């Protein structure tokens, strides 16, 4: 297997709301596609939004009640501390909930977290040691 992720698919309760958040709110470039799914073109991969119920059905699993942290976060790295603050502000303005304001972190970077309107957690980080942008 190649070390590559082609598509990250988030199961969502409200496809229209989630599509609006990522497209209009965060400004991700949306790919026009017919059907009950939304695609956003990212650098090196795609982000897909698909109804959670349909995704579970496709896998052949029941939907379990969500309680607490699922153990998964998505990360967006930027080039400066001020850009971390800008992205967190943009996400909150678009309807996200600020979970952890950005702070200097133990590994020498600067990061904070938001939760999208569907409950997915995103870290926004500046890493002074590695250009992951």
C-alpha positions as a Markdown table, in Angstrom:
| # | Residue | x | y | z |
|---|---|---|---|---|
| 1 | Unk | 0.0 | 0.0 | 0.0 |
| 2 | Unk | 1.3 | 3.5 | -0.9 |
| 3 | Unk | 1.6 | 6.0 | 2.0 |
| 4 | Unk | -1.3 | 8.2 | 0.7 |
| 5 | Unk | -4.8 | 9.1 | 1.7 |
| 6 | Unk | -7.0 | 9.7 | -1.4 |
| 7 | Unk | -10.2 | 10.8 | 0.3 |
| 8 | Unk | -11.3 | 11.6 | 3.8 |
| 9 | Unk | -15.0 | 11.0 | 4.2 |
| 10 | Unk | -16.9 | 12.5 | 7.1 |
| 11 | Unk | -20.3 | 11.1 | 7.9 |
| 12 | Unk | -22.7 | 14.0 | 8.5 |
| 13 | Unk | -26.3 | 14.3 | 9.8 |
| 14 | Unk | -27.1 | 17.4 | 7.7 |
| 15 | Unk | -25.3 | 17.3 | 4.3 |
| 16 | Unk | -26.5 | 20.8 | 3.3 |
| 17 | Unk | -25.3 | 22.5 | 6.5 |
| 18 | Unk | -22.0 | 20.7 | 6.4 |
| 19 | Unk | -21.5 | 21.5 | 2.7 |
| 20 | Unk | -22.2 | 25.2 | 3.4 |
| 21 | Unk | -19.8 | 25.2 | 6.4 |
| 22 | Unk | -16.9 | 23.8 | 4.4 |
| 23 | Unk | -17.6 | 25.6 | 1.1 |
| 24 | Unk | -18.9 | 29.0 | 2.1 |
| 25 | Unk | -17.7 | 29.2 | 5.6 |
| 26 | Unk | -14.1 | 27.9 | 5.3 |
| 27 | Unk | -13.8 | 28.6 | 1.6 |
| 28 | Unk | -12.8 | 25.1 | 0.5 |
| 29 | Unk | -13.1 | 24.6 | -3.3 |
| 30 | Unk | -16.2 | 22.4 | -4.0 |
| 31 | Unk | -16.3 | 20.0 | -6.8 |
| 32 | Unk | -19.6 | 19.9 | -8.6 |
| 33 | Unk | -20.9 | 16.3 | -8.4 |
| 34 | Unk | -24.4 | 15.0 | -8.8 |
| 35 | Unk | -25.7 | 12.9 | -5.9 |
| 36 | Unk | -26.0 | 12.8 | -2.2 |
| 37 | Unk | -22.4 | 13.6 | -1.5 |
| 38 | Unk | -20.1 | 16.7 | -1.5 |
| 39 | Unk | -16.5 | 16.8 | -2.6 |
| 40 | Unk | -13.9 | 19.4 | -1.8 |
| 41 | Unk | -10.5 | 19.5 | -3.5 |
| 42 | Unk | -7.6 | 19.8 | -1.1 |
| 43 | Unk | -3.9 | 19.8 | -1.8 |
| 44 | Unk | -3.0 | 16.1 | -2.3 |
| 45 | Unk | -6.4 | 14.6 | -1.2 |
| 46 | Unk | -10.1 | 15.2 | -1.2 |
| 47 | Unk | -12.6 | 15.8 | 1.6 |
| 48 | Unk | -16.0 | 14.1 | 1.1 |
| 49 | Unk | -19.2 | 14.7 | 3.1 |
| 50 | Unk | -21.7 | 11.9 | 3.0 |
| 51 | Unk | -24.9 | 11.2 | 5.0 |
| 52 | Unk | -23.8 | 9.3 | 8.1 |
| 53 | Unk | -26.7 | 6.9 | 7.8 |
| 54 | Unk | -25.7 | 6.0 | 4.2 |
| 55 | Unk | -22.1 | 5.7 | 5.1 |
| 56 | Unk | -22.8 | 3.2 | 7.8 |
| 57 | Unk | -25.1 | 1.3 | 5.5 |
| 58 | Unk | -22.4 | 1.2 | 2.8 |
| 59 | Unk | -19.9 | -0.3 | 5.4 |
| 60 | Unk | -22.6 | -2.6 | 6.7 |
| 61 | Unk | -22.5 | -1.3 | 10.3 |
| 62 | Unk | -25.2 | 0.2 | 12.6 |
| 63 | Unk | -24.9 | 3.8 | 13.7 |
| 64 | Unk | -23.9 | 3.9 | 17.4 |
| 65 | Unk | -24.8 | 6.8 | 19.7 |
| 66 | Unk | -22.0 | 9.3 | 19.8 |
| 67 | Unk | -20.8 | 10.0 | 23.3 |
| 68 | Unk | -17.7 | 12.1 | 23.9 |
| 69 | Unk | -14.5 | 12.1 | 21.9 |
| 70 | Unk | -14.3 | 9.6 | 19.0 |
| 71 | Unk | -10.5 | 9.5 | 19.0 |
| 72 | Unk | -10.1 | 11.2 | 15.6 |
| 73 | Unk | -9.0 | 14.7 | 14.7 |
| 74 | Unk | -8.2 | 16.3 | 11.4 |
| 75 | Unk | -5.4 | 18.9 | 11.3 |
| 76 | Unk | -4.8 | 22.0 | 9.2 |
| 77 | Unk | -1.3 | 23.4 | 9.4 |
| 78 | Unk | -0.5 | 27.0 | 8.6 |
| 79 | Unk | 2.6 | 29.2 | 8.2 |
| 80 | Unk | 2.3 | 31.4 | 11.3 |
| 81 | Unk | 0.7 | 31.9 | 14.7 |
| 82 | Unk | -1.5 | 34.7 | 13.5 |
| 83 | Unk | -2.8 | 32.5 | 10.7 |
| 84 | Unk | -3.8 | 29.9 | 13.3 |
| 85 | Unk | -5.9 | 32.6 | 15.0 |
| 86 | Unk | -7.3 | 33.8 | 11.7 |
| 87 | Unk | -8.5 | 30.2 | 10.7 |
| 88 | Unk | -10.0 | 29.6 | 14.1 |
| 89 | Unk | -11.9 | 32.9 | 13.9 |
| 90 | Unk | -13.0 | 32.0 | 10.4 |
| 91 | Unk | -14.3 | 28.6 | 11.5 |
| 92 | Unk | -16.2 | 30.1 | 14.5 |
| 93 | Unk | -17.7 | 32.8 | 12.2 |
| 94 | Unk | -18.9 | 30.0 | 9.9 |
| 95 | Unk | -20.6 | 28.1 | 12.7 |
| 96 | Unk | -17.9 | 26.0 | 14.3 |
| 97 | Unk | -17.5 | 25.8 | 18.1 |
| 98 | Unk | -14.2 | 26.8 | 19.5 |
| 99 | Unk | -13.0 | 23.9 | 21.7 |
| 100 | Unk | -9.6 | 25.1 | 22.7 |
| 101 | Unk | -8.2 | 28.6 | 21.9 |
| 102 | Unk | -4.8 | 28.5 | 20.3 |
| 103 | Unk | -1.9 | 28.4 | 22.8 |
| 104 | Unk | 1.9 | 27.7 | 22.7 |
| 105 | Unk | 2.1 | 23.9 | 23.0 |
| 106 | Unk | 4.6 | 21.6 | 24.6 |
| 107 | Unk | 6.2 | 20.5 | 21.3 |
| 108 | Unk | 7.1 | 24.1 | 20.5 |
| 109 | Unk | 4.3 | 25.0 | 18.1 |
| 110 | Unk | 1.0 | 26.9 | 18.5 |
| 111 | Unk | -2.4 | 25.3 | 18.0 |
| 112 | Unk | -6.1 | 25.3 | 18.9 |
| 113 | Unk | -9.1 | 23.2 | 18.2 |
| 114 | Unk | -12.6 | 23.7 | 16.8 |
| 115 | Unk | -15.5 | 21.4 | 16.3 |
| 116 | Unk | -17.4 | 21.6 | 13.0 |
| 117 | Unk | -21.3 | 21.8 | 13.1 |
| 118 | Unk | -21.4 | 18.0 | 12.6 |
| 119 | Unk | -19.1 | 17.3 | 15.6 |
| 120 | Unk | -15.8 | 16.6 | 13.8 |
| 121 | Unk | -12.7 | 18.0 | 15.6 |
| 122 | Unk | -10.1 | 20.0 | 13.8 |
| 123 | Unk | -6.7 | 21.2 | 15.0 |
| 124 | Unk | -5.3 | 24.3 | 13.5 |
| 125 | Unk | -1.5 | 24.4 | 14.1 |
| 126 | Unk | 1.7 | 26.3 | 13.3 |
| 127 | Unk | 4.8 | 24.1 | 13.4 |
| 128 | Unk | 8.0 | 26.1 | 13.5 |
| 129 | Unk | 10.2 | 23.1 | 12.8 |
| 130 | Unk | 8.5 | 21.5 | 9.8 |
| 131 | Unk | 6.7 | 23.0 | 6.8 |
| 132 | Unk | 3.5 | 20.9 | 6.7 |
| 133 | Unk | 1.5 | 23.5 | 4.8 |
